[in-house]
Amino acid sequence: MNHEPEPVAQSSALQSLREALETGTMRQVGRLVNALNPAEIADLLESLPLPQREIVWQLVAPEDEGDVLVELNDDVRDGLIKGMDSADLVAAAANLDLDDLADLVAELPETVNREVLRSLDVSDRLRLQSVLKYAEDTAGGLMDPDTVTVRGDVTVEVVLRYLRMRRELPTGTDALFVTSRDGHYRGALLLTKLVACDPDQTVNEIMDTGVPAIKATLEAARVATLFETHDLVSAAVVDEQGKLVGRITIDDVVDVIREEASHTVLRMAGLREDDDMFAPVGVSARRRSIWLGVNVATAFLAAWVAGLFEATLDRVVMLAVLMPMVPSMGGIAGSQTLILMTRGMALGQVERSNARWLLAKELGVALYNATAWATVVGLVTIWWFGTWKIGLVIALALAANLLCAAVAGFAVPLTLKRLGIDPALAGGVVLTTITDVVGLSAFLGFGTLLLL
C-alpha cells in the first residue's frame, strides 16, 4: 500500500514556530519562517499575538517582504508598515508585480508612494497608474496590466517566433489576447491551441472569439461569477471603448471569493473582514461596541412592547414562562430566509423578475412550518399547563411570527440594498428587531384577548 506524505498543516507550523519563540532559538524561527511561501507567512503572522508577530516579521527575508505585505489583511499590514522606514518599504515594493504593487501602493505613506513611482521606468509607471485609477473592488482594480497581445492577420509561426524572442511570459499566462491595430479586444488565443496548430494558419483562424472580455468597471463579485459561469482561467479587461487594458487570472478571483465569504460571515456579526484578531483590547472593543449599542436600543424597544402588556403578565404569570419562545423561533426562521436572500443577491440570482416567486416560495415554507410547529408547541403547552387557552395563544402567536419572519427575511435585504446599506451588515439587527417586536406583540396581544 502506498502512503502519500501528508502536507504540514498550518496549525502544526504555527505550533512549531511558537515553541521556537518560547525557547528563544531565533535561528530555528528564521528557518521555519523562510521555508514558507509568502501567503503562508502572512497566515502565520495574522495568527500571532502582537509581540511575537513583530519578532517574526524581523526574520522575514527582505526579498519576500513585499509579497507578504500584499497577502496580509489591512489591519495587520498597516501595523507592520508603521514600523518600517521608507527605504525598507521602497525595497519591499521593488520586487512586486504591477498588480500586487497597485494593491500595496494605496496603503503606503505618500512620501513612500512618490519614491516607489520614481523607481519605476516610464512604461511601468503608466501601467501602474492605469490600475490605480480604478476602484479596488472592480475588475480594473484587480487586473494585471502586463499582457501579451497579437494581431489577427499574422501566422502562428510569426507568433511563436515572437514568443521565443520574449523568452518569458507574464506569470499565469494561459492565452494571448488578439487586438486590432487600435488596441480593441477581439478574442483570445489559447497557448494549448497555439502550439498544436499548423504554423501557416493565421491567428484569425484559430482564435477563440467566445471568451468574454470584462469591463474594467465591473464589480469584483460579478467578475468571480463570470469566471465560475464560463470556467475561465484568465480573462481580458477592457475600458469603456473596448480597448484592452489588462487581464485577470484565476488566482485573483480566488482571493475575491475568499474575501466575499469572509465579508458575508463577519458583516452579519457587525465585524470587518480586515479586523486584526490580535488587535489591542481597546481597538476591538470600540469596533464591536457600535453594534452592541444598536442591539441595546432594539432590546429596549422589545422591552417597551412587553411593558404595554404588564397587566396581562401580572394576571397570567404562565405567559412569562413561554414568552421567549415566540421571538426566538421567529428570529431563527427569519435568519434562514435572510441568509438565503443575502447570498442570492451577492451571486446575482435575485432579480425583480423572480422576486414574487421567491416571496411566494418563502411564504409557502413559512406556512408549512407555522402549521406544523404551532400545532406541536400548542399541544405540548396544553399538556404542560392543562389549559387549552394558553396552548391556543402560543400557537397563534408562533404562526403569526413565523409568517412575519418570512416576509421580513425576504424584504429586509432588498430594502437595505435599495437604501445603499450592506444587507450583510445591518440585516440581522433589523430582522431581530422585527421578529422580537412582532412576536411579543402577537403573543401578549392574543393572551390579552383570550385570557382576560
C-alpha positions in Angstrom: 0.0 0.0 0.0 1.3 3.4 -1.0 1.2 6.1 1.6 1.4 9.7 0.3 3.0 12.2 2.6 0.5 14.5 4.3 1.1 18.2 3.9 2.2 20.0 7.0 -0.9 21.8 8.4 -0.8 25.5 9.3 -1.6 24.7 12.9 1.4 22.4 13.1 3.7 25.1 11.6 2.3 27.6 14.0 2.9 25.3 17.0 6.5 24.7 15.9 7.0 28.4 15.5 5.6 29.2 18.9 7.7 26.6 20.6 10.8 28.0 18.9 9.8 31.5 20.0 9.4 30.4 23.6 12.8 28.7 23.7 14.4 31.7 22.2 16.0 29.9 19.2 15.8 32.7 16.7 17.8 30.8 14.1 15.3 28.0 14.1 12.4 30.5 13.9 14.1 32.1 10.9 14.4 28.8 9.1 10.8 27.9 9.8 9.5 31.2 8.6 11.6 31.4 5.4 10.8 27.8 4.4 7.2 29.0 3.8 5.8 30.9 0.8 4.6 34.5 1.3 0.9 33.5 1.6 1.7 31.0 4.4 3.9 33.6 6.2 1.0 36.1 6.0 -1.4 33.5 7.5 1.1 32.8 10.3 1.6 36.5 11.1 -2.1 37.0 11.3 -2.3 34.1 13.8 0.3 35.5 16.2 -0.1 38.0 19.1 1.5 41.4 18.5 4.8 40.9 20.4 5.5 37.6 18.6 4.3 39.0 15.3 6.9 41.8 15.4 9.7 39.3 16.2 8.8 37.0 13.3 8.4 40.0 10.9 12.0 41.0 11.5 13.1 37.5 10.4 11.3 37.5 7.1 13.7 37.7 4.1 13.8 41.2 2.7 13.1 39.9 -0.8 9.8 38.4 0.5 8.5 41.3 2.5 6.6 42.9 -0.3 4.8 39.7 -1.3 3.9 39.0 2.4 2.6 42.6 2.9 0.3 42.1 -0.2 -1.2 38.9 1.4 -1.9 40.4 4.8 -5.3 41.8 5.8 -5.4 45.6 6.1 -5.1 46.0 9.8 -2.1 43.7 10.2 -0.4 45.3 7.1 -1.0 48.8 8.5 0.6 47.8 11.8 3.7 46.4 10.2 4.1 49.3 7.7 4.1 51.8 10.6 7.2 50.1 12.0 9.1 50.1 8.7 11.3 53.0 7.5 10.9 54.5 4.0 13.9 52.7 2.5 12.7 49.3 3.6 9.2 50.0 2.2 10.6 51.1 -1.2 12.8 48.0 -1.3 9.9 45.7 -0.5 7.8 47.3 -3.2 10.5 47.0 -5.8 10.2 43.2 -6.2 6.4 43.2 -6.8 4.4 42.5 -9.9 2.5 45.6 -11.0 -0.9 44.3 -10.0 0.4 43.4 -6.5 2.2 46.8 -6.3 -1.1 48.5 -7.1 -2.7 46.8 -4.1 0.2 47.8 -1.8 0.7 51.4 -3.0 -2.7 52.5 -1.7 -1.6 51.5 1.8 1.8 53.2 1.8 2.6 56.7 3.1 2.5 59.4 0.4 6.3 60.1 0.6 7.0 56.4 0.1 4.5 56.3 -2.8 6.4 59.1 -4.6 9.7 57.2 -4.1 8.2 53.9 -5.4 6.8 55.7 -8.5 10.2 57.4 -9.2 11.9 54.0 -9.0 9.7 52.7 -11.9 10.5 53.2 -15.6 8.0 55.3 -17.6 6.3 52.2 -19.1 5.7 50.6 -15.7 4.6 53.8 -14.2 2.0 54.4 -16.8 0.7 50.8 -16.4 0.6 51.2 -12.7 -1.4 54.4 -13.0 -3.8 52.6 -15.3 -4.7 50.2 -12.5 -4.8 52.8 -9.7 -7.5 54.9 -11.5 -10.0 52.1 -10.9 -11.6 51.3 -7.5 -10.1 48.4 -5.6 -13.2 46.3 -5.8 -13.6 46.4 -9.6 -12.1 44.4 -12.4 -9.8 47.3 -13.1 -8.5 47.3 -9.6 -7.9 43.5 -9.8 -6.3 43.4 -13.2 -2.6 43.0 -14.1 -1.8 45.4 -16.9 1.0 43.1 -18.1 -0.5 41.4 -21.1 0.8 39.8 -24.4 -1.1 40.8 -27.5 -1.0 39.7 -31.1 -2.9 40.8 -34.2 -5.2 38.5 -36.1 -3.6 38.8 -39.5 -0.3 37.2 -38.5 0.6 33.5 -38.8 1.1 31.0 -35.9 4.8 30.8 -37.0 5.2 34.6 -36.5 3.6 34.4 -33.1 5.9 31.6 -32.0 9.0 33.5 -33.1 7.7 36.5 -31.2 7.3 34.5 -28.0 10.8 32.9 -28.4 12.2 36.4 -28.7 10.4 37.5 -25.5 11.9 34.5 -23.7 9.5 35.0 -20.8 5.7 35.3 -20.4 3.8 37.1 -17.5 3.0 34.8 -14.6 -0.2 32.8 -15.1 -0.4 33.4 -18.9 -2.6 30.7 -20.5 -3.7 32.8 -23.5 -2.6 35.7 -25.7 -5.1 38.4 -26.4 -5.9 39.3 -30.0 -6.4 43.0 -30.6 -7.0 45.3 -33.6 -4.4 47.9 -34.7 -6.0 50.5 -32.4 -6.0 48.1 -29.4 -9.6 46.9 -29.3 -10.1 43.4 -27.9 -11.1 40.8 -30.5 -10.6 37.4 -28.9 -8.2 35.0 -27.1 -5.5 32.7 -28.4 -5.0 29.8 -26.1 -1.4 28.6 -25.8 -2.6 25.0 -25.9 -4.2 25.6 -29.3 -1.2 27.8 -30.5 1.4 25.0 -30.1 -0.8 22.4 -31.7 -1.8 24.3 -34.9 -0.3 24.4 -38.4 2.4 27.2 -38.4 0.9 28.6 -41.6 -2.5 29.2 -40.1 -3.4 32.8 -39.1 -4.4 33.9 -35.7 -7.9 34.9 -37.1 -8.5 31.2 -38.0 -7.7 29.7 -34.6 -8.5 32.4 -32.0 -11.5 32.0 -29.7 -14.0 34.8 -30.1 -16.3 33.3 -27.4 -14.1 34.2 -24.5 -15.8 37.3 -22.9 -13.9 40.4 -22.1 -14.6 42.0 -18.8 -15.3 45.8 -18.4 -12.9 47.4 -16.1 -15.7 49.0 -14.0 -17.4 45.7 -13.3 -17.7 44.8 -9.6 -15.2 42.2 -8.3 -18.0 39.9 -7.1 -19.5 39.9 -10.6 -16.1 39.1 -12.0 -15.9 36.0 -9.8 -19.4 34.9 -11.1 -18.2 35.3 -14.7 -15.2 33.1 -14.1 -17.4 30.5 -12.5 -20.0 30.6 -15.2 -17.5 30.4 -18.1 -14.9 28.2 -16.4 -12.2 30.8 -17.1 -8.6 30.7 -16.1 -7.9 34.2 -17.3 -9.8 37.0 -19.0 -9.2 40.2 -20.8 -10.1 43.5 -19.2 -11.3 46.3 -21.4 -12.2 50.0 -20.9 -15.5 51.7 -21.9 -14.3 51.9 -25.5 -13.5 48.2 -25.7 -9.7 48.6 -25.6 -7.6 46.1 -23.8 -6.2 47.4 -20.6 -5.2 44.3 -18.7 -6.0 40.8 -17.6 -7.4 39.0 -14.6 -6.2 35.5 -13.7 -7.9 32.8 -11.6 -5.6 33.4 -8.5 -7.0 37.0 -8.3 -10.6 35.6 -8.4 -9.9 33.0 -5.7 -8.9 35.9 -3.4 -12.1 37.7 -4.3 -14.2 34.6 -3.5 -12.4 34.1 -0.1 -12.8 37.8 0.8 -16.5 37.8 -0.2 -17.1 34.7 2.0 -15.4 36.3 5.0 -17.2 39.6 4.3 -20.6 38.0 4.4 -20.0 36.0 7.6 -18.3 38.7 9.6 -20.6 41.5 8.4 -23.6 39.6 9.8 -21.9 40.0 13.2 -21.1 43.6 12.7 -17.4 43.0 12.1 -15.0 43.7 9.2 -13.0 41.1 7.3 -9.9 43.2 7.7 -10.0 43.3 11.5 -6.9 42.0 13.3 -7.8 39.1 15.6 -5.0 40.1 17.9 -5.6 43.9 17.9 -5.4 45.6 21.3 -8.5 45.3 23.5 -9.4 49.0 23.2 -9.4 48.9 19.4 -11.5 45.7 19.2 -13.9 46.9 21.9 -14.6 50.2 20.2 -15.4 48.5 16.9 -17.8 46.0 18.4 -19.5 48.4 20.8 -21.3 50.2 17.9 -23.5 47.2 17.0 -23.9 46.2 20.6 -25.3 49.7 21.2 -27.7 49.3 18.3 -28.8 46.0 19.7 -29.4 47.5 23.2 -31.6 50.1 21.6 -33.7 47.4 19.8 -33.9 45.4 23.0 -35.3 48.4 24.8 -37.9 48.6 22.0 -38.9 45.0 22.6 -39.0 45.5 26.3 -41.2 48.6 25.8 -43.7 46.5 23.8 -43.7 43.9 26.6 -44.3 46.7 29.1 -47.5 47.6 27.3 -49.0 44.3 28.4 -47.8 44.5 32.0 -51.3 43.9 33.3 -51.7 40.8 31.3 -48.4 39.4 32.6 -49.4 40.2 36.2 -52.6 38.3 35.9 -51.4 35.3 33.8 -47.9 34.5 35.0 -47.7 31.4 32.8 -47.3 33.7 29.8 -43.9 34.9 31.1 -42.6 31.4 31.1 -43.5 30.8 27.4 -42.8 34.4 26.2 -39.1 33.9 25.0 -40.1 31.1 22.7 -42.1 33.1 20.1 -39.5 35.8 19.2 -36.7 33.1 19.3 -38.5 30.9 16.8 -39.3 33.9 14.6 -35.6 35.0 14.7 -34.3 31.6 13.6 -36.8 31.3 10.8 -36.3 34.8 9.6 -32.5 34.4 9.6 -32.7 31.4 7.4 -34.6 33.4 4.8 -32.3 36.4 5.3 -29.1 34.4 4.7 -30.5 32.8 1.6 -31.6 36.2 0.2 -28.3 37.8 1.0 -26.4 35.0 -0.7 -28.7 35.1 -3.7 -28.3 38.8 -4.1 -24.5 38.5 -3.8 -24.5 35.9 -6.6 -26.8 37.9 -8.8 -29.6 35.3 -8.6 -32.3 37.6 -7.1 -33.9 40.0 -9.6 -37.1 41.9 -10.0 -38.4 39.2 -12.4 -38.2 36.4 -9.9 -38.8 38.3 -6.6 -42.5 37.5 -6.5 -41.9 33.8 -7.0 -39.3 33.8 -4.2 -41.6 35.6 -1.8 -44.4 33.1 -2.6 -42.0 30.2 -2.0 -40.8 31.6 1.3 -44.4 32.2 2.4 -45.2 28.6 1.5 -42.3 27.3 3.5 -43.3 29.6 6.5 -46.9 28.4 6.3 -45.9 24.8 6.3 -43.6 25.3 9.3 -46.0 27.6 11.1 -48.8 25.0 10.9 -46.6 22.1 12.0 -44.7 23.8 14.8 -47.7 25.8 16.1 -49.6 22.5 16.4 -46.7 20.8 18.2 -46.0 23.7 20.6 -49.7 24.2 21.3 -50.3 20.6 22.2 -47.2 20.4 24.4 -48.4 23.6 26.2 -51.9 22.2 26.8 -50.3 19.1 28.2 -47.9 21.1 30.4 -50.3 23.7 31.8 -53.6 21.8 31.5 -55.4 24.6 29.7 -56.3 24.8 26.0 -56.4 28.6 26.1 -52.7 29.0 26.8 -51.9 26.5 24.0 -54.1 28.4 21.6 -52.4 31.7 22.5 -48.8 30.4 21.8 -49.9 28.5 18.7 -51.5 31.6 17.1 -48.6 33.9 18.1 -46.0 31.4 16.8 -47.8 31.0 13.5 -48.1 34.8 13.1 -44.4 35.5 13.9 -43.1 32.7 11.6 -45.1 34.2 8.7 -43.9 37.7 9.5 -40.3 36.4 9.8 -40.5 35.0 6.2 -41.7 38.4 4.8 -39.1 40.3 6.8 -36.3 37.9 5.8 -37.3 38.5 2.2 -37.9 42.2 2.3 -35.2 43.5 4.7 -32.1 42.7 2.4 -33.9 44.1 -0.7 -34.9 47.3 1.2 -31.4 47.8 2.7 -29.7 47.3 -0.7 -32.1 49.9 -2.3 -31.1 52.3 0.5 -27.4 51.7 -0.2 -26.8 49.8 3.1 -25.0 46.4 3.1 -27.6 43.7 3.9 -24.9 41.5 5.5 -24.0 44.3 7.9 -27.4 45.6 9.1 -29.9 42.8 8.0 -29.5 40.7 11.2 -30.2 43.6 13.5 -33.2 44.9 11.6 -34.7 41.4 11.3 -34.2 40.6 15.0 -36.0 43.8 15.9 -38.9 43.0 13.7 -39.3 39.4 14.9 -38.9 40.4 18.6 -41.5 43.2 18.4 -44.0 41.3 16.3 -43.5 38.1 18.3 -44.1 39.8 21.7 -47.0 41.9 20.4 -48.7 38.8 18.9 -48.1 36.6 22.0 -49.2 39.2 24.6 -52.0 40.5 22.3 -53.6 37.1 21.8 -53.1 36.5 25.6 -55.0 39.7 26.4 -57.8 38.8 24.1 -58.2 35.2 25.1 -57.3 35.1 28.7 -58.6 38.3 30.2 
